[in-house]
Amino acid sequence: MKVMIIGGFLGSGKTTAIQKISRQLSDAGKRTAIIINEIGEIGLDGETLKSPGIITEELTSGCICCTLRISMQYTLQTLEEEFKPDIVIIEPTGIAFPGQIREEIEVMGLSELSFAPVVTLVDPGRFGTEAKEIPRFIETQVKEAEILGINKVDIVPAGIVTAIEQMLTELNPEARILKFSAKLGDEQFEDLLIHLAVPGIEKPPQKKKNSVEISEVSAHSVLYTLASCNLNPEKGALLVEESLQSIRDQVKGISPYFIGHVKLSLKLPDFMVKGSVTSSEEAPQVEFIPRKNEKLELRLLSAITKIPKDRLIGIVESTLEEKLRGTDTSFEKKEQQHQDTLTKISGITKRK
């Protein structure tokens, strides 16, 4: 079983990259499983990564490089026994330390285990080009990587990409740097697949760090089930966009230069709308996806730097409830059940 760890800060494009990589591996006949780690209580990207023949499992309410080690071990052991994957792709939460995840997996006693090079994705438009401007936990992600993928080069000026490349080289001169657009799946992105095919390099053990504490990130996720709802695609997209704009502006009033990720998905009978915003300066990105949905719901996951959690909860929930009421939508907030870590991980082979 080969393990691919693809990390990177919140909003760096991990889910898009993993979606394309997993499909190519599956099409090539590789039995592929994906473990998605969300810091909030509710998973959101598992739906996005579902695909025929690919197993997905979500681990929530913490970070697998520190607080969810037992959950990760149980999940990997169960996958190995029941699905026997050729490749397991791990998408850590955006504040995780990918090198530390590899160290934890190495001592789990899994049979015939190998690793691809550890990858950290970087969004060049997200932070300044001076190393001193980068939060300490992002610097650790960069230094632990064997491959640094500068993503989203299709929407960032070439001069900024070059400056980020120079900065990354200073932080981690040993890493291979690739520049691509995972969204477009360009030729440079195909090079990432080639480099993932070679074995990763074992590094000396590092001092264990708690990524949640170091990151100073507050996280909150919430799920609303919808009963009566008359939203059409245009109104649904507007609801998502306006909700994200309002949350961004309110958070900006508390933390003017915040970074993080707010992800929102709206599922209605014949379509899904997904949206996200990643910083105080970014406009919400909204995507419309035609698809049939059995459950009607609104999900939000937020993880933002330098804002008290109680303030974040208040902003998120009051905004969503106000917007839903404004569309005459009947809704109910679903309370989260904090179950025992191991009992939450079930039904792995059913999510194909």
C-alpha positions as CSV (number, residue, x, y, z in Angstrom):
1,M,0.0,0.0,0.0
2,K,1.5,3.3,-1.1
3,V,0.6,6.5,0.8
4,M,0.5,9.9,-0.8
5,I,0.3,12.9,1.5
6,I,-0.8,16.1,-0.2
7,G,-0.9,19.0,2.2
8,G,-1.0,22.7,2.0
9,F,-2.6,25.6,3.8
10,L,-6.4,26.2,3.7
11,G,-7.5,27.1,0.2
12,S,-4.3,26.0,-1.6
13,G,-6.3,23.7,-3.9
14,K,-5.7,20.3,-2.3
15,T,-9.2,19.0,-3.0
16,T,-9.1,19.9,-6.7
17,A,-5.6,18.3,-7.1
18,I,-6.6,15.1,-5.3
19,Q,-9.8,14.8,-7.3
20,K,-7.8,14.8,-10.6
21,I,-5.0,12.6,-9.3
22,S,-7.4,10.0,-7.8
23,R,-9.4,9.7,-11.0
24,Q,-6.3,9.2,-13.1
25,L,-5.0,6.5,-10.7
26,S,-8.4,4.8,-10.8
27,D,-8.6,4.9,-14.6
28,A,-5.1,3.3,-14.6
29,G,-6.5,0.4,-12.7
30,K,-5.1,1.3,-9.2
31,R,-7.4,0.6,-6.3
32,T,-7.5,4.1,-4.7
33,A,-8.7,5.3,-1.3
34,I,-8.8,8.9,0.0
35,I,-8.7,10.0,3.6
36,I,-10.0,13.6,4.1
37,N,-9.2,15.4,7.3
38,E,-11.3,18.4,8.3
39,I,-10.6,20.5,11.5
40,G,-14.3,21.2,11.9
41,E,-17.1,18.9,13.2
42,I,-18.6,18.4,9.7
43,G,-17.0,17.1,6.6
44,L,-17.5,18.9,3.3
45,D,-15.1,17.7,0.7
46,G,-16.0,14.0,0.8
47,E,-18.9,14.6,-1.5
48,T,-16.7,16.4,-4.0
49,L,-14.2,13.5,-4.1
50,K,-16.7,10.7,-4.5
51,S,-16.2,8.8,-7.7
52,P,-17.0,5.3,-8.9
53,G,-14.4,2.8,-7.7
54,I,-12.8,5.2,-5.2
55,I,-13.3,4.9,-1.5
56,T,-13.5,8.1,0.6
57,E,-13.4,8.5,4.4
58,E,-13.6,11.7,6.4
59,L,-12.0,12.3,9.8
60,T,-13.3,15.4,11.5
61,S,-13.0,17.5,14.7
62,G,-9.3,17.8,14.8
63,C,-6.0,17.3,12.9
64,I,-4.6,13.9,12.1
65,C,-1.0,15.0,12.7
66,C,-1.7,15.5,16.4
67,T,-5.1,15.0,17.9
68,L,-6.6,12.4,15.6
69,R,-3.6,9.9,15.3
70,I,-5.7,7.0,16.6
71,S,-8.5,7.7,14.2
72,M,-6.1,7.7,11.3
73,Q,-4.5,4.4,12.4
74,Y,-7.9,2.7,12.7
75,T,-9.0,4.0,9.3
76,L,-5.8,2.9,7.5
77,Q,-5.9,-0.5,9.1
78,T,-9.6,-1.0,8.1
79,L,-8.9,0.1,4.6
80,E,-5.9,-2.3,4.4
81,E,-8.0,-5.2,5.6
82,E,-11.3,-4.5,3.8
83,F,-10.5,-2.7,0.6
84,K,-6.8,-3.6,0.0
85,P,-6.0,-0.3,-1.8
86,D,-2.9,0.1,-4.0
87,I,-2.8,3.8,-3.1
88,V,-4.1,5.8,-0.2
89,I,-4.2,9.6,-0.7
90,I,-4.3,11.6,2.5
91,E,-5.7,15.2,2.4
92,P,-4.8,16.7,5.8
93,T,-6.5,19.8,7.1
94,G,-4.9,23.0,6.0
95,I,-3.0,23.5,9.2
96,A,-1.5,20.0,9.4
97,F,2.2,19.2,9.2
98,P,2.5,16.6,6.4
99,G,5.9,15.4,7.5
100,Q,4.6,14.6,11.0
101,I,1.8,12.6,9.4
102,R,4.2,10.5,7.6
103,E,6.2,9.9,10.8
104,E,3.1,8.8,12.6
105,I,2.1,6.3,9.8
106,E,5.6,4.8,9.7
107,V,5.2,3.4,13.2
108,M,1.7,2.0,12.8
109,G,2.8,-1.5,11.9
110,L,1.0,-1.6,8.5
111,S,2.2,-4.2,6.1
112,E,4.1,-3.6,2.8
113,L,3.9,0.2,3.3
114,S,5.6,2.7,1.0
115,F,5.4,6.5,0.6
116,A,5.3,8.9,-2.3
117,P,7.2,12.2,-1.8
118,V,5.4,14.5,0.6
119,V,3.7,17.3,-1.2
120,T,2.8,20.8,0.0
121,L,0.7,22.9,-2.3
122,V,1.0,26.7,-2.2
123,D,-1.3,29.4,-3.5
124,P,1.0,32.2,-4.6
125,G,-1.7,34.8,-4.3
126,R,-2.3,34.1,-0.6
127,F,0.6,35.7,1.2
128,G,3.6,38.1,0.8
129,T,6.8,37.1,-0.8
130,E,8.9,37.8,2.3
131,A,9.5,34.7,4.4
132,K,9.0,36.7,7.6
133,E,5.4,37.4,6.6
134,I,4.5,33.7,6.5
135,P,2.9,32.2,9.7
136,R,5.2,29.7,11.4
137,F,2.9,26.7,10.7
138,I,2.9,27.4,7.0
139,E,6.7,27.7,7.0
140,T,6.8,24.3,8.7
141,Q,4.6,22.8,5.9
142,V,7.0,24.2,3.3
143,K,10.1,22.9,5.0
144,E,8.7,19.4,5.5
145,A,7.8,18.9,1.8
146,E,9.7,17.0,-0.8
147,I,7.7,18.5,-3.6
148,L,6.4,22.1,-3.4
149,G,3.5,22.7,-5.9
150,I,2.9,26.3,-6.7
151,N,-0.8,26.0,-7.7
152,K,-3.2,28.4,-9.4
153,V,-0.6,29.8,-11.8
154,D,-3.4,30.5,-14.3
155,I,-4.9,33.3,-12.1
156,V,-1.7,34.8,-10.5
157,P,0.7,37.2,-12.3
158,A,3.9,35.6,-13.5
159,G,6.0,38.0,-11.5
160,I,4.4,36.9,-8.2
161,V,4.8,33.2,-9.1
162,T,8.5,33.9,-9.7
163,A,8.9,35.7,-6.4
164,I,7.1,32.9,-4.5
165,E,9.3,30.3,-6.2
166,Q,12.5,32.2,-5.0
167,M,11.1,32.5,-1.5
168,L,10.2,28.7,-1.3
169,T,13.7,27.9,-2.6
170,E,15.2,29.8,0.3
171,L,13.0,28.1,2.8
172,N,13.5,24.6,1.4
173,P,16.3,24.3,-1.1
174,E,16.1,20.5,-1.2
175,A,12.5,20.4,-2.4
176,R,11.5,20.0,-6.1
177,I,9.3,23.0,-7.1
178,L,6.6,22.5,-9.7
179,K,4.3,25.2,-11.0
180,F,0.9,24.3,-12.4
181,S,-2.9,24.8,-12.4
182,A,-4.6,21.8,-10.8
183,K,-8.0,23.2,-11.9
184,L,-6.9,23.2,-15.6
185,G,-4.9,19.9,-15.2
186,D,-2.2,21.4,-17.4
187,E,1.0,19.7,-18.7
188,Q,2.9,20.9,-15.6
189,F,0.3,19.3,-13.4
190,E,0.9,16.0,-15.2
191,D,4.5,16.3,-14.1
192,L,3.3,16.1,-10.5
193,L,1.9,12.6,-11.2
194,I,5.2,11.5,-12.6
195,H,7.1,12.7,-9.5
196,L,4.6,11.0,-7.2
197,A,5.4,7.7,-8.8
198,V,8.9,7.6,-7.3
199,P,9.5,6.7,-3.6
200,G,9.6,9.4,-1.0
201,I,12.8,10.0,1.1
202,E,12.7,9.1,4.8
203,K,13.7,12.0,6.9
204,P,15.0,12.1,10.5
205,P,12.2,12.3,13.1
206,Q,11.3,15.8,14.1
207,K,10.0,17.2,17.4
208,K,6.2,16.7,17.6
209,K,4.2,19.8,17.3
210,N,0.5,20.6,17.9
211,S,-0.6,22.2,14.6
212,V,-3.9,23.5,16.1
213,E,-2.2,25.5,18.8
214,I,0.6,26.8,16.6
215,S,-1.8,27.9,13.8
216,E,-4.0,30.2,16.0
217,V,-6.9,29.1,13.8
218,S,-10.5,29.0,15.1
219,A,-12.7,26.6,13.3
220,H,-16.5,26.1,13.2
221,S,-18.7,24.0,10.9
222,V,-22.5,23.8,10.8
223,L,-25.2,21.9,8.9
224,Y,-28.7,23.0,8.2
225,T,-31.3,20.6,6.8
226,L,-33.8,22.3,4.5
227,A,-37.5,21.4,4.2
228,S,-39.4,23.6,1.9
229,C,-37.2,25.5,-0.5
230,N,-38.0,27.3,-3.8
231,L,-34.5,28.4,-4.7
232,N,-33.7,28.1,-8.4
233,P,-30.0,27.9,-9.5
234,E,-29.6,31.7,-9.8
235,K,-31.1,32.4,-6.4
236,G,-29.1,29.5,-4.9
237,A,-25.8,30.9,-6.3
238,L,-26.7,34.4,-5.0
239,L,-27.5,33.0,-1.5
240,V,-24.1,31.3,-1.4
241,E,-22.2,34.3,-2.7
242,E,-23.9,36.9,-0.4
243,S,-23.5,34.6,2.6
244,L,-19.7,34.3,2.0
245,Q,-19.4,38.1,1.3
246,S,-21.2,38.9,4.6
247,I,-19.1,36.4,6.6
248,R,-15.9,37.7,5.0
249,D,-16.7,41.4,5.8
250,Q,-17.7,40.7,9.4
251,V,-14.6,38.7,10.1
252,K,-12.5,41.4,8.4
253,G,-13.9,43.9,10.9
254,I,-12.3,41.8,13.7
255,S,-9.2,40.5,11.9
256,P,-8.4,42.9,9.0
257,Y,-5.8,40.6,7.4
258,F,-7.2,37.2,8.2
259,I,-6.3,34.2,6.2
260,G,-8.1,30.9,6.3
261,H,-11.0,29.2,4.4
262,V,-14.7,29.4,4.5
263,K,-16.4,26.7,2.4
264,L,-20.1,26.6,1.7
265,S,-22.2,24.0,-0.1
266,L,-25.9,24.2,-0.9
267,K,-27.6,21.0,-2.1
268,L,-31.1,21.1,-3.6
269,P,-33.0,18.5,-5.7
270,D,-31.4,19.1,-9.1
271,F,-28.2,21.0,-8.4
272,M,-25.5,21.9,-5.9
273,V,-23.8,25.3,-5.4
274,K,-20.3,25.4,-3.9
275,G,-18.5,28.5,-2.8
276,S,-15.4,29.5,-0.9
277,V,-13.5,32.6,0.3
278,T,-9.9,32.4,1.6
279,S,-8.9,35.8,2.8
280,S,-10.0,39.3,3.7
281,E,-9.2,40.6,0.2
282,E,-10.6,37.7,-2.0
283,A,-14.0,37.8,-3.6
284,P,-16.1,34.6,-3.1
285,Q,-15.6,31.9,-5.7
286,V,-18.9,30.2,-6.6
287,E,-19.4,27.1,-8.7
288,F,-22.7,25.6,-9.9
289,I,-22.9,21.8,-10.4
290,P,-26.0,20.1,-11.9
291,R,-26.7,16.9,-10.0
292,K,-29.4,15.0,-8.2
293,N,-29.4,15.2,-4.4
294,E,-31.5,13.1,-2.0
295,K,-30.8,15.4,1.0
296,L,-31.5,19.1,0.9
297,E,-29.0,20.9,3.1
298,L,-26.6,23.8,3.6
299,R,-23.2,23.0,5.0
300,L,-20.4,25.4,6.0
301,L,-16.9,24.8,7.2
302,S,-14.8,27.7,8.4
303,A,-11.2,27.9,9.7
304,I,-9.8,31.4,10.2
305,T,-6.8,32.9,11.8
306,K,-6.8,35.3,14.7
307,I,-10.5,35.5,15.6
308,P,-12.1,34.2,18.8
309,K,-14.1,31.0,18.2
310,D,-17.2,32.4,19.8
311,R,-17.2,35.4,17.5
312,L,-16.7,33.2,14.5
313,I,-19.7,31.0,15.5
314,G,-21.9,34.0,16.0
315,I,-21.0,35.5,12.6
316,V,-21.4,32.2,10.7
317,E,-24.7,31.1,12.2
318,S,-26.5,34.4,12.3
319,T,-25.5,35.2,8.7
320,L,-26.7,31.8,7.3
321,E,-29.9,31.9,9.2
322,E,-30.7,35.5,8.2
323,K,-30.0,34.6,4.5
324,L,-32.2,31.5,4.6
325,R,-35.1,33.4,6.2
326,G,-34.8,36.0,3.5
327,T,-35.5,33.3,0.9
328,D,-38.5,31.9,2.8
329,T,-36.7,28.6,3.2
330,S,-37.7,26.3,6.1
331,F,-34.6,25.0,7.8
332,E,-33.3,23.3,10.9
333,K,-29.9,23.3,12.4
334,K,-28.5,19.8,12.9
335,E,-26.8,19.4,16.2
336,Q,-23.5,17.6,16.1
337,Q,-23.0,14.4,18.0
338,H,-19.5,14.2,19.5
339,Q,-19.2,10.4,19.5
340,D,-16.3,8.3,20.5
341,T,-13.5,8.6,17.9
342,L,-13.5,5.0,16.8
343,T,-17.2,4.5,16.6
344,K,-17.5,7.5,14.2
345,I,-15.4,5.7,11.6
346,S,-17.7,3.1,10.0
347,G,-19.1,2.1,6.7
348,I,-15.9,2.7,4.8
349,T,-16.6,0.2,2.1
350,K,-20.1,1.6,1.5
351,R,-18.9,5.0,0.3
352,K,-17.9,4.0,-3.2
